Amino acid sequence: MTYFDISDKIGYTLLSKGIIDFETLEKAIKVRETDDGKYKRNLGQILVNEFQLDHDLIFREVASLYAFREVRLNEENVDEGRVKFIRKFVEGMPDSVRDLMIKTKVLPLRFDEKQSDKLILITADPTDRNIPTIARHFGVKKYEICYTRVKDIQGLVDQLLPRKNEFLKMLEESGIQLEEDGQRDDGLNEEELEAEINKSALINLIEGALVEAVRKDASDIHIIPKRGRRSEFHFRIDGDLRLWHVQENTMPEAIAAVVKDRSKNIDRFERETTQDGFIERNIDGHNIRFRVSIMPIVATEFMHKHESIVIRVLDDRKVITDIEKLGLTGPAKDNFYKAISQPQGIVILTGPTGSGKSTTLIAALHQVIDPTVNVLTVEDPVEYIIHGARQLKLGHKMSFEQALRGILRHDPDIVLVGEMRDKITAETAIKLANTGHLTFSTLHTNDAPSAVARLFKMGIEPFLIAYAINIIVAQRLLRTLCNNCKKPIKEKEWDVYLKFGFTEQEMKESTIFEPVGCKKCGGGYKGRAAIHEALLFTKEIKQSIINAKSDIDENAIRDLATKQGMWTLRRSGMERIKRGETSLEEVIATTVED
């Protein structure tokens, strides 16, 4: 056991307030002992960086302990004048100091009201040893360091200190202008292609796109070849594709070749079939994985071989491990907890691609992972590393189906089956559930009741469906309103909401907002949130499925579940409208009429 010195004020304070337990404290002390003496971190920094504890929960206590004053930005008048004041200090800073300010999250806010020559500095970590170095560059004799919440200051840092994309900067500085040579391509020559790659500095463009996608919080990069030696780069941000860059006068095959060269498990010279691979990069101090999907598409120019490229950004910082942060509301929350607490049975997440199914499953797994149980996952491909689980590595010698069969002999307690894609995988998942294993999986259907019909059409017997499944949760992601610019609707606009299904009482008791659009969001929306439809398999639901003969009546299941209290996707969306989180237009676009 590690000796705990009570003189360590941070550890003692956090322990005494119940923010951390003794085991976590011991582990953090061991980590600190391995730190380099010159750059030894305090326990607060270790708990946040190494143990992923909530930054503000820890540093609010640290700031209080060392008497750093807290500044709440929502109580400050951070208007255009204040932004100009801050910009005056940060503009022209050397790149090294600028990078240090971004890393440390330090900004000058204003001069003190009582001492006009004292500059107030705000930071998310007032104990950071780099702050005095940064403060010297502001050219003031007196300054006070104040603590502010990380999520508040991060927005200001992103606005005032946008990170420079070194790859795009190199591309601009190269001064290369590509011009059409007017000659017709008579075929794809590999030597000409290599020359095209070299002259067009495409490596910097691709690397720059990866960096920008992470910084702009994009979920995917789409590279789309167009006619006339032209390619478009789109980022998917908050569910929508947004044009980021157009590359003119460059063969799309050259762009595809660069992406392939920088990806693992992809053959540059294969252009007739789909390929999947990965890219790994360290961006802004974080290891980011990119899943690369390449598909051949029809080209308008006969001699060209165009390929569509989609790169999924896999940022582990976005992985939700706390099930409370999933946004489950109403009966869905209670039913989901009940379903994953069972010792056996299947928990199915359903919805279209990109609806957050994997995120919900990973959060659910973290809820049940325990050192006393064997957790196995079979995914193709494996996107996120799940600590505490053994994730099977698939390859040409072990297929998805072979891995599933092998799992039955590997003494599992909990199993994640990435997708029930056919009868074989569905039957194996059901066999796992019926032999005492808690099983998680996904399915592609529009809502929860239709997932039952889908399994039936795969050839699964109704009684197996009824007794194997604990719950089916349909999920969608809808855009949330920007808190900076959203505005309440007027009473004269109530009619459309009443026709949609809201009651007058609900309209009176709720403040409903509509999108506006500002510099922070660019369209009235910023971020996304999930809505859920949770079909719990009660005795009545099970009996309804068992009684099905030639076909499953999903409408009857939906009606029965609704009577038992299930919220449909649309009802869940309406709740988010009433809470001021999204708009009527977004719910209409995301859900279908009940």
C-alpha positions as CSV (number, residue, x, y, z in Angstrom):
1,M,0.0,0.0,0.0
2,T,1.3,3.5,-0.9
3,Y,1.9,5.8,2.0
4,F,-0.4,8.8,1.8
5,D,1.1,12.0,3.2
6,I,-1.6,14.1,4.8
7,S,0.4,17.2,4.0
8,D,-0.7,16.7,0.4
9,K,-3.5,19.3,0.5
10,I,-5.1,18.5,-2.8
11,G,-5.3,14.8,-2.2
12,Y,-6.6,15.3,1.4
13,T,-9.2,17.8,0.3
14,L,-10.6,15.7,-2.6
15,L,-10.7,12.6,-0.4
16,S,-12.4,14.3,2.5
17,K,-15.1,15.7,0.3
18,G,-15.8,12.4,-1.3
19,I,-14.8,13.5,-4.8
20,I,-12.3,10.6,-5.1
21,D,-11.8,7.4,-3.1
22,F,-8.7,6.2,-1.4
23,E,-7.9,3.6,-4.2
24,T,-7.9,6.4,-6.9
25,L,-5.8,8.6,-4.7
26,E,-3.2,5.8,-4.2
27,K,-3.0,5.2,-8.0
28,A,-2.6,9.0,-8.7
29,I,0.2,9.2,-6.2
30,K,2.0,6.3,-7.9
31,V,1.6,8.1,-11.2
32,R,3.1,11.3,-9.7
33,E,6.1,9.3,-8.4
34,T,6.9,8.3,-12.0
35,D,6.8,11.9,-13.3
36,D,10.0,13.7,-14.3
37,G,11.1,15.7,-11.3
38,K,11.4,18.9,-13.3
39,Y,7.8,18.7,-14.6
40,K,6.1,17.0,-11.7
41,R,2.4,17.4,-11.9
42,N,0.1,18.0,-8.9
43,L,-2.6,15.5,-8.1
44,G,-5.3,17.6,-9.6
45,Q,-3.6,17.5,-13.0
46,I,-3.0,13.8,-12.8
47,L,-6.6,13.0,-11.8
48,V,-7.9,15.0,-14.8
49,N,-5.3,13.9,-17.4
50,E,-4.7,10.2,-16.4
51,F,-8.0,9.2,-14.7
52,Q,-10.4,11.3,-16.8
53,L,-12.1,12.9,-13.8
54,D,-14.2,16.0,-14.4
55,H,-11.9,18.9,-14.9
56,D,-14.1,21.5,-13.2
57,L,-15.1,19.3,-10.3
58,I,-11.4,18.9,-9.5
59,F,-10.0,22.3,-10.2
60,R,-12.8,24.3,-8.5
61,E,-11.6,22.6,-5.3
62,V,-7.9,23.2,-6.2
63,A,-8.6,26.8,-6.9
64,S,-10.5,27.2,-3.6
65,L,-7.8,25.4,-1.7
66,Y,-5.1,27.8,-2.9
67,A,-7.3,30.9,-2.8
68,F,-7.6,31.6,-6.5
69,R,-10.7,33.6,-7.2
70,E,-13.3,32.1,-9.5
71,V,-14.5,34.2,-12.5
72,R,-17.8,33.1,-14.1
73,L,-17.8,34.2,-17.7
74,N,-21.6,34.1,-17.9
75,E,-21.6,36.9,-15.3
76,E,-19.0,38.9,-17.2
77,N,-19.9,41.2,-20.1
78,V,-17.9,39.4,-22.8
79,D,-19.1,41.6,-25.7
80,E,-17.3,42.8,-28.8
81,G,-15.5,45.5,-26.8
82,R,-14.1,42.9,-24.4
83,V,-13.1,40.6,-27.3
84,K,-11.2,43.4,-28.9
85,F,-9.5,44.1,-25.5
86,I,-8.3,40.5,-25.3
87,R,-7.3,40.3,-29.0
88,K,-5.1,43.4,-28.5
89,F,-3.0,41.4,-26.0
90,V,-2.9,38.1,-27.9
91,E,-2.3,39.3,-31.4
92,G,1.3,39.3,-32.5
93,M,2.4,36.8,-29.8
94,P,5.2,34.6,-30.9
95,D,4.1,31.2,-32.1
96,S,5.7,29.4,-29.1
97,V,3.7,31.6,-26.6
98,R,0.6,31.3,-28.7
99,D,0.8,27.5,-28.6
100,L,1.5,27.7,-24.8
101,M,-1.6,29.8,-24.3
102,I,-3.7,27.3,-26.2
103,K,-2.4,24.4,-24.3
104,T,-2.6,26.1,-20.9
105,K,-6.0,27.9,-21.7
106,V,-4.9,31.2,-20.4
107,L,-6.4,34.6,-21.5
108,P,-6.3,38.2,-20.2
109,L,-9.8,39.2,-19.4
110,R,-9.8,42.9,-18.1
111,F,-8.0,45.2,-15.7
112,D,-9.0,45.0,-12.1
113,E,-11.8,47.4,-11.0
114,K,-10.0,48.4,-7.9
115,Q,-6.4,48.4,-9.2
116,S,-6.4,49.8,-12.7
117,D,-2.8,48.6,-13.4
118,K,-3.5,44.9,-12.4
119,L,-4.5,42.6,-15.3
120,I,-7.0,39.8,-14.6
121,L,-5.9,36.5,-16.2
122,I,-8.4,33.6,-16.4
123,T,-7.4,30.0,-16.8
124,A,-8.9,26.5,-16.3
125,D,-5.9,25.4,-14.2
126,P,-4.4,28.2,-12.1
127,T,-1.7,25.9,-10.8
128,D,-0.1,25.4,-14.3
129,R,3.6,26.3,-14.1
130,N,3.6,27.9,-17.6
131,I,1.3,30.8,-16.5
132,P,4.2,33.1,-15.3
133,T,6.0,32.6,-18.7
134,I,2.9,33.6,-20.6
135,A,2.1,36.5,-18.3
136,R,5.5,38.1,-18.9
137,H,4.6,38.6,-22.6
138,F,1.5,40.7,-21.7
139,G,3.8,43.6,-20.6
140,V,2.2,44.3,-17.3
141,K,3.8,44.6,-13.8
142,K,0.8,43.2,-11.9
143,Y,-1.6,40.4,-12.6
144,E,-4.0,38.2,-10.8
145,I,-4.6,34.5,-11.8
146,C,-8.3,33.5,-11.6
147,Y,-10.0,30.2,-12.2
148,T,-12.8,29.8,-14.7
149,R,-14.6,26.7,-16.0
150,V,-12.8,24.9,-18.8
151,K,-15.9,24.7,-21.1
152,D,-16.4,28.5,-20.7
153,I,-12.8,29.5,-21.5
154,Q,-12.4,26.9,-24.3
155,G,-14.9,28.8,-26.5
156,L,-12.9,32.1,-26.1
157,V,-9.6,30.3,-26.7
158,D,-11.0,28.8,-29.9
159,Q,-12.3,32.2,-31.0
160,L,-9.2,34.3,-30.2
161,L,-6.4,31.8,-30.7
162,P,-7.4,29.5,-33.6
163,R,-4.8,26.8,-34.1
164,K,-2.7,27.2,-37.1
165,N,-2.8,24.2,-39.5
166,E,0.9,23.7,-40.3
167,F,0.1,21.5,-43.3
168,L,-2.2,24.1,-44.9
169,K,0.3,26.8,-44.1
170,M,3.0,24.9,-46.0
171,L,0.6,24.4,-48.9
172,E,0.0,28.2,-49.1
173,E,3.7,29.0,-48.7
174,S,4.7,26.7,-51.5
175,G,3.0,29.0,-54.0
176,I,2.2,26.2,-56.3
177,Q,-0.4,27.1,-58.9
178,L,-1.8,24.1,-60.8
179,E,-2.9,24.9,-64.4
180,E,-4.7,22.7,-66.9
181,D,-2.4,21.6,-69.6
182,G,-5.2,21.3,-72.1
183,Q,-4.2,17.7,-73.0
184,R,-6.6,14.8,-72.9
185,D,-5.8,11.9,-70.6
186,D,-5.4,8.8,-72.6
187,G,-5.3,6.5,-69.6
188,L,-4.0,6.3,-66.1
189,N,-0.2,6.2,-66.1
190,E,1.4,5.5,-62.7
191,E,4.4,7.7,-63.5
192,E,2.2,10.6,-64.5
193,L,0.2,10.0,-61.4
194,E,3.3,10.2,-59.2
195,A,4.3,13.4,-60.9
196,E,0.9,14.8,-60.2
197,I,1.1,14.0,-56.5
198,N,4.5,15.6,-56.2
199,K,3.7,18.8,-58.1
200,S,0.4,19.4,-56.3
201,A,1.7,19.1,-52.7
202,L,-1.3,16.9,-52.0
203,I,0.3,15.3,-48.9
204,N,0.0,18.6,-47.1
205,L,-3.6,18.9,-48.2
206,I,-4.6,15.5,-46.9
207,E,-2.8,15.9,-43.6
208,G,-4.3,19.4,-43.3
209,A,-7.8,18.0,-43.8
210,L,-7.2,15.5,-41.0
211,V,-6.1,18.2,-38.6
212,E,-9.0,20.6,-39.5
213,A,-11.6,17.8,-39.2
214,V,-10.5,17.2,-35.7
215,R,-10.4,20.8,-34.8
216,K,-13.8,21.6,-36.3
217,D,-15.3,18.6,-34.5
218,A,-16.3,16.9,-37.7
219,S,-17.4,13.3,-37.6
220,D,-16.5,12.5,-41.2
221,I,-14.4,13.8,-44.2
222,H,-15.9,13.2,-47.6
223,I,-13.6,13.4,-50.6
224,I,-15.7,13.5,-53.8
225,P,-14.2,13.3,-57.3
226,K,-15.8,15.6,-59.9
227,R,-15.4,16.0,-63.6
228,G,-12.7,18.2,-65.0
229,R,-9.8,17.3,-62.7
230,R,-11.7,18.6,-59.6
231,S,-12.3,17.2,-56.2
232,E,-14.5,18.4,-53.3
233,F,-13.7,18.0,-49.6
234,H,-16.7,18.1,-47.3
235,F,-16.8,17.8,-43.5
236,R,-19.8,16.3,-41.7
237,I,-20.5,18.6,-38.7
238,D,-23.5,18.2,-36.5
239,G,-25.0,15.8,-39.0
240,D,-24.7,18.0,-42.1
241,L,-22.1,17.9,-44.9
242,R,-20.4,21.3,-45.3
243,L,-18.0,22.1,-48.1
244,W,-14.5,22.8,-46.8
245,H,-12.2,22.9,-49.8
246,V,-12.3,22.4,-53.6
247,Q,-9.1,21.1,-55.2
248,E,-9.0,22.3,-58.8
249,N,-6.8,21.1,-61.7
250,T,-5.7,17.9,-60.0
251,M,-6.5,14.4,-61.0
252,P,-8.9,12.8,-58.4
253,E,-6.8,9.6,-58.7
254,A,-3.8,11.5,-57.3
255,I,-5.8,12.5,-54.3
256,A,-7.0,8.9,-53.8
257,A,-3.5,7.6,-54.1
258,V,-2.2,9.9,-51.4
259,V,-5.0,8.8,-49.0
260,K,-4.2,5.2,-49.8
261,D,-0.5,5.6,-49.2
262,R,-1.1,7.1,-45.8
263,S,-3.6,4.4,-44.8
264,K,-2.9,1.0,-43.3
265,N,-4.4,-2.1,-45.0
266,I,-5.2,-0.4,-48.3
267,D,-3.6,-1.2,-51.7
268,R,-2.8,2.0,-53.7
269,F,-3.1,0.2,-57.0
270,E,-6.5,-1.5,-56.4
271,R,-9.2,0.7,-58.0
272,E,-12.0,-1.8,-58.8
273,T,-13.2,-2.9,-55.3
274,T,-14.1,-1.4,-51.9
275,Q,-11.3,-1.1,-49.4
276,D,-11.2,-0.3,-45.7
277,G,-8.2,0.9,-43.7
278,F,-7.0,3.1,-40.8
279,I,-4.9,6.2,-40.3
280,E,-3.5,7.2,-36.9
281,R,-2.2,10.7,-36.1
282,N,-1.3,12.7,-33.0
283,I,-3.2,15.9,-33.3
284,D,-2.9,18.7,-30.6
285,G,-1.5,16.2,-28.2
286,H,-4.2,13.5,-28.6
287,N,-4.0,10.2,-30.5
288,I,-6.7,10.2,-33.2
289,R,-7.7,7.3,-35.3
290,F,-9.4,7.6,-38.7
291,R,-11.3,4.9,-40.4
292,V,-10.9,5.1,-44.2
293,S,-13.5,3.7,-46.6
294,I,-12.9,3.8,-50.4
295,M,-15.4,2.8,-53.0
296,P,-15.1,2.9,-56.8
297,I,-17.8,5.1,-58.5
298,V,-18.7,5.8,-62.1
299,A,-16.7,8.7,-63.7
300,T,-18.2,10.9,-66.4
301,E,-14.8,10.8,-68.2
302,F,-14.5,7.3,-69.6
303,M,-10.8,6.9,-69.1
304,H,-10.8,8.0,-65.4
305,K,-11.2,5.6,-62.5
306,H,-12.8,7.7,-59.8
307,E,-13.2,6.6,-56.1
308,S,-15.3,8.1,-53.4
309,I,-13.5,8.4,-50.0
310,V,-15.1,8.7,-46.6
311,I,-12.8,9.1,-43.5
312,R,-14.5,8.6,-40.1
313,V,-12.9,10.6,-37.3
314,L,-12.5,8.3,-34.2
315,D,-11.7,10.6,-31.3
316,D,-11.7,8.8,-28.0
317,R,-12.4,12.1,-26.2
318,K,-15.9,11.9,-27.6
319,V,-16.6,8.5,-26.1
320,I,-19.2,8.6,-23.4
321,T,-18.5,6.3,-20.5
322,D,-21.0,7.7,-18.1
323,I,-24.5,6.4,-19.0
324,E,-26.0,9.5,-17.3
325,K,-24.6,11.6,-20.1
326,L,-26.5,9.7,-22.9
327,G,-29.5,11.9,-22.6
328,L,-32.0,9.1,-21.8
329,T,-35.2,10.7,-20.6
330,G,-38.6,9.6,-19.3
331,P,-39.4,5.8,-19.2
332,A,-36.5,5.1,-21.6
333,K,-34.0,5.8,-18.9
334,D,-35.5,3.5,-16.3
335,N,-36.2,0.8,-18.8
336,F,-32.7,0.9,-20.2
337,Y,-31.1,0.6,-16.7
338,K,-33.5,-2.3,-15.9
339,A,-32.5,-4.1,-19.1
340,I,-28.8,-3.9,-18.8
341,S,-29.0,-4.9,-15.1
342,Q,-30.3,-8.4,-16.1
343,P,-27.8,-11.3,-15.9
344,Q,-28.7,-12.4,-19.4
345,G,-30.7,-11.4,-22.5
346,I,-30.1,-9.2,-25.5
347,V,-30.0,-5.4,-25.5
348,I,-30.4,-4.1,-29.1
349,L,-29.7,-0.6,-30.4
350,T,-31.3,0.3,-33.7
351,G,-31.2,3.2,-36.0
352,P,-29.5,4.4,-39.2
353,T,-25.7,4.8,-39.7
354,G,-24.4,7.7,-37.7
355,S,-27.3,7.8,-35.1
356,G,-24.9,7.1,-32.1
357,K,-25.7,3.5,-31.6
358,S,-22.1,2.5,-30.9
359,T,-21.7,5.4,-28.4
360,T,-24.7,4.2,-26.4
361,L,-23.5,0.6,-26.4
362,I,-20.0,1.6,-25.2
363,A,-21.6,3.7,-22.4
364,A,-23.8,0.7,-21.4
365,L,-20.8,-1.6,-21.4
366,H,-18.9,0.6,-19.1
367,Q,-21.8,0.5,-16.7
368,V,-21.6,-3.3,-16.5
369,I,-17.8,-4.0,-17.0
370,D,-16.3,-5.3,-13.8
371,P,-13.0,-7.2,-13.0
372,T,-15.1,-10.2,-12.0
373,V,-16.7,-10.7,-15.5
374,N,-15.3,-11.6,-18.9
375,V,-16.4,-9.1,-21.5
376,L,-15.8,-9.9,-25.2
377,T,-16.6,-7.8,-28.2
378,V,-16.8,-8.8,-31.9
379,E,-16.9,-5.7,-34.2
380,D,-15.9,-5.2,-37.8
381,P,-14.1,-2.9,-37.6
382,V,-13.1,-2.1,-34.0
383,E,-13.5,1.7,-33.7
384,Y,-12.9,2.5,-30.0
385,I,-10.7,0.7,-27.4
386,I,-12.9,-0.3,-24.5
387,H,-10.9,-0.7,-21.3
388,G,-11.8,-3.8,-19.4
389,A,-13.0,-5.7,-22.5
390,R,-11.2,-8.2,-24.7
391,Q,-11.9,-7.0,-28.3
392,L,-11.4,-9.7,-30.9
393,K,-9.2,-8.9,-33.9
394,L,-10.8,-10.0,-37.1
395,G,-8.8,-10.7,-40.3
396,H,-8.7,-12.9,-43.4
397,K,-8.1,-16.0,-41.2
398,M,-11.0,-15.2,-38.8
399,S,-14.3,-13.8,-40.1
400,F,-17.1,-12.1,-38.1
401,E,-19.1,-15.4,-38.1
402,Q,-16.1,-17.5,-37.0
403,A,-15.4,-15.1,-34.2
404,L,-18.9,-15.4,-32.9
405,R,-18.8,-19.2,-32.9
406,G,-15.4,-19.1,-31.1
407,I,-16.9,-16.8,-28.4
408,L,-19.2,-19.5,-27.2
409,R,-16.1,-21.5,-26.1
410,H,-14.3,-18.6,-24.6
411,D,-16.2,-18.5,-21.3
412,P,-17.9,-15.1,-21.7
413,D,-20.2,-13.3,-19.3
414,I,-21.0,-10.2,-21.4
415,V,-20.7,-10.0,-25.2
416,L,-20.9,-7.1,-27.6
417,V,-21.9,-8.2,-31.2
418,G,-21.2,-5.2,-33.4
419,E,-24.2,-5.9,-35.7
420,M,-26.7,-8.7,-36.2
421,R,-26.3,-8.6,-40.0
422,D,-27.9,-11.9,-41.0
423,K,-29.6,-15.0,-39.7
424,I,-26.3,-16.6,-38.6
425,T,-25.1,-13.7,-36.4
426,A,-28.7,-13.2,-35.1
427,E,-29.0,-16.9,-34.1
428,T,-25.6,-16.8,-32.4
429,A,-26.5,-13.7,-30.4
430,I,-29.8,-15.3,-29.4
431,K,-28.0,-18.5,-28.4
432,L,-25.6,-16.4,-26.2
433,A,-28.6,-14.7,-24.5
434,N,-30.4,-18.0,-23.9
435,T,-27.3,-19.6,-22.3
436,G,-26.9,-17.1,-19.6
437,H,-25.0,-14.2,-21.2
438,L,-25.8,-10.5,-21.3
439,T,-25.5,-9.6,-25.0
440,F,-25.4,-6.2,-26.7
441,S,-25.9,-5.6,-30.4
442,T,-27.1,-3.3,-33.1
443,L,-29.6,-3.6,-36.0
444,H,-30.5,-1.2,-38.8
445,T,-34.3,-0.5,-38.6
446,N,-36.4,2.7,-38.5
447,D,-37.8,2.2,-35.0
448,A,-37.9,-0.3,-32.1
449,P,-41.1,-2.4,-33.1
450,S,-39.8,-2.8,-36.7
451,A,-36.7,-4.5,-35.3
452,V,-38.8,-7.4,-34.1
453,A,-40.3,-7.8,-37.6
454,R,-36.8,-7.6,-39.1
455,L,-35.6,-10.5,-36.9
456,F,-38.6,-12.5,-37.8
457,K,-38.0,-12.0,-41.5
458,M,-34.4,-13.1,-41.0
459,G,-35.9,-16.5,-40.0
460,I,-35.7,-16.2,-36.2
461,E,-38.6,-18.0,-34.5
462,P,-41.0,-15.7,-32.5
463,F,-40.6,-17.6,-29.2
464,L,-36.8,-17.1,-29.5
465,I,-37.2,-13.4,-30.1
466,A,-39.6,-13.0,-27.2
467,Y,-37.5,-14.8,-24.6
468,A,-34.0,-13.7,-25.7
469,I,-34.5,-9.9,-25.9
470,N,-34.6,-7.6,-22.9
471,I,-35.1,-4.3,-24.7
472,I,-34.9,-2.7,-28.1
473,V,-33.9,1.0,-28.2
474,A,-34.3,3.1,-31.3
475,Q,-32.1,6.1,-31.4
476,R,-31.7,9.3,-33.5
477,L,-29.4,12.3,-33.2
478,L,-30.9,15.7,-33.7
479,R,-29.2,19.1,-33.8
480,T,-29.4,21.2,-30.6
481,L,-30.0,25.0,-30.7
482,C,-27.1,27.4,-30.2
483,N,-27.4,28.8,-26.7
484,N,-25.8,32.0,-27.8
485,C,-28.5,33.1,-30.3
486,K,-31.7,31.0,-29.9
487,K,-34.8,33.1,-29.3
488,P,-38.2,32.2,-27.7
489,I,-41.1,31.9,-30.1
490,K,-44.0,34.4,-29.9
491,E,-47.5,33.4,-28.7
492,K,-48.9,34.2,-32.2
493,E,-46.7,31.2,-33.5
494,W,-48.4,28.7,-31.2
495,D,-50.8,27.4,-33.8
496,V,-48.3,25.2,-35.6
497,Y,-47.1,23.7,-32.3
498,L,-50.7,22.9,-31.3
499,K,-51.4,21.2,-34.6
500,F,-48.2,19.2,-34.1
501,G,-49.5,17.8,-30.8
502,F,-48.6,20.1,-28.0
503,T,-51.4,21.1,-25.6
504,E,-52.0,24.7,-24.6
505,Q,-51.0,23.8,-21.0
506,E,-47.6,22.6,-22.3
507,M,-47.1,25.8,-24.3
508,K,-47.8,27.9,-21.3
509,E,-45.5,25.9,-19.0
510,S,-42.6,25.7,-21.5
511,T,-40.3,28.2,-23.1
512,I,-39.9,27.0,-26.7
513,F,-37.1,28.4,-28.8
514,E,-36.3,28.7,-32.5
515,P,-32.9,29.0,-34.3
516,V,-31.4,32.3,-35.3
517,G,-27.8,31.9,-36.4
518,C,-24.6,33.7,-35.2
519,K,-20.8,33.6,-35.5
520,K,-20.5,30.8,-33.0
521,C,-22.9,28.4,-34.8
522,G,-23.4,29.6,-38.4
523,G,-27.0,28.4,-38.7
524,G,-28.7,28.4,-35.3
525,Y,-27.6,25.0,-34.2
526,K,-24.5,23.8,-32.3
527,G,-24.0,20.2,-31.2
528,R,-26.3,17.2,-31.3
529,A,-28.3,15.2,-28.7
530,A,-30.0,11.8,-28.8
531,I,-33.6,10.9,-28.6
532,H,-34.8,7.4,-27.8
533,E,-37.6,5.0,-28.2
534,A,-37.2,2.1,-25.7
535,L,-39.3,-1.0,-26.2
536,L,-39.0,-3.0,-23.0
537,F,-40.1,-6.7,-23.4
538,T,-42.8,-7.0,-20.8
539,K,-44.9,-10.1,-20.4
540,E,-47.6,-8.6,-22.6
541,I,-45.1,-7.7,-25.4
542,K,-43.6,-11.2,-25.3
543,Q,-47.0,-12.8,-25.5
544,S,-47.9,-10.7,-28.4
545,I,-44.8,-11.8,-30.3
546,I,-45.3,-15.5,-29.4
547,N,-48.9,-15.4,-30.7
548,A,-47.7,-14.2,-34.1
549,K,-48.1,-16.9,-36.8
550,S,-47.2,-16.0,-40.3
551,D,-46.1,-12.4,-39.6
552,I,-45.2,-10.0,-36.8
553,D,-47.6,-7.1,-36.5
554,E,-45.3,-4.3,-35.5
555,N,-48.1,-1.8,-35.4
556,A,-49.8,-3.9,-32.7
557,I,-46.6,-4.1,-30.7
558,R,-46.1,-0.3,-31.0
559,D,-49.7,0.4,-29.8
560,L,-49.3,-2.0,-26.9
561,A,-45.9,-0.5,-25.9
562,T,-47.3,3.0,-26.1
563,K,-50.2,2.1,-23.8
564,Q,-47.6,0.7,-21.4
565,G,-45.8,4.1,-21.3
566,M,-43.2,3.9,-24.1
567,W,-42.2,7.2,-25.6
568,T,-41.9,7.2,-29.4
569,L,-39.0,9.0,-31.1
570,R,-41.3,11.9,-31.9
571,R,-42.6,12.1,-28.3
572,S,-39.0,12.1,-27.1
573,G,-38.2,14.9,-29.5
574,M,-41.2,16.9,-28.3
575,E,-39.8,16.7,-24.7
576,R,-36.5,18.2,-26.0
577,I,-38.5,21.0,-27.6
578,K,-40.2,21.7,-24.4
579,R,-36.9,21.9,-22.6
580,G,-35.6,24.5,-25.1
581,E,-32.9,22.2,-26.5
582,T,-34.0,21.8,-30.1
583,S,-36.6,23.1,-32.6
584,L,-39.8,21.9,-34.1
585,E,-38.3,21.8,-37.6
586,E,-35.5,19.5,-36.4
587,V,-37.8,17.1,-34.8
588,I,-40.0,17.0,-37.9
589,A,-36.9,16.3,-40.0
590,T,-35.6,13.6,-37.8
591,T,-38.8,11.6,-36.8
592,V,-41.9,10.3,-38.5
593,E,-45.5,10.8,-37.4
594,D,-46.7,8.4,-34.7
